[in-house]
């Protein structure tokens, strides 16, 4: 994947946006619909044998996920001339949460609002049997309107299909304990990873940092991070408790669902905001209820 083709399917390729371990994202143009798009290009390895069938199968499932907090998948295919599998997605004008967190923590009401939106997106996926499997700041886009878009379900797996697949993938700092020890993952695994994101957004540091893969895994399995309020005294105690509930080592001790997490975060997102930026309580309650109903 050193060279980018000038065209993939009917889509024109304009420029590279970003490169990951297994894929590359480019800015593209759909001449049929006359709109800009983001195109994710994968290794030709995914176009061979059983991997090809699995890529097409999972892309079809992800394509059925529809919500304002999820990046929309428009199309998929395999460019036969180069054996390159690709996904065509909506182009989001914004930046990854990872880039914002490189500058440090964000105010806790903002962190709660963003993570609540991601939790709603996960609730949509979980209800359809899809586990994201790689929740991290790099896969959370912050739009120009300060809302979130969860992306990169490329490594997501169907809960009903891969329960016994224990291979490690994703980013170690956001792995859940059951992933490390080779046990089946479920919706609560995504909640653990989102809890890591929430902790990082609140404090500016990872709860499970380490200088090696083994050190990170050991921290995930055996270390309990300090409550976020130790780093940021403005954080209320209920938020400390909520983070701890997300990061419980035993999945049975974690928050039951992404929907439950969102419902607990939305009230915290309203606390200690500047008066001029606070919407009426009834408006905020209606907004939260609407997003959860649409999930």
Secondary structure, 3 states (H helix, E strand, C coil): CCCCCCEECCEEEEEEEEECCCEEEEEEEECCCCEEEEEEEECHHHHCHHHHHHHHHHHHHHHCCCCCCECCEEEEEEECCCCEEEEEEECCCEEEHHHHHCCCCCCHHHHHHHHHHHHHHHHHHHHCCEECCCCCHHHEEEECCCCEEECCHHHCEECCCCCCCCCCCCCHHHCCHHHHCCCCCCHHHHHHHHHHHHHHHHHCCCCCCCCCHHHHHHHHHHCCCCCHHHHCCCCCHHHHHHHHHHCCCCHHHCCCCHHHHHHHHHHHHCCCCCHHHCCCHHHHHHHHHHHHHHC
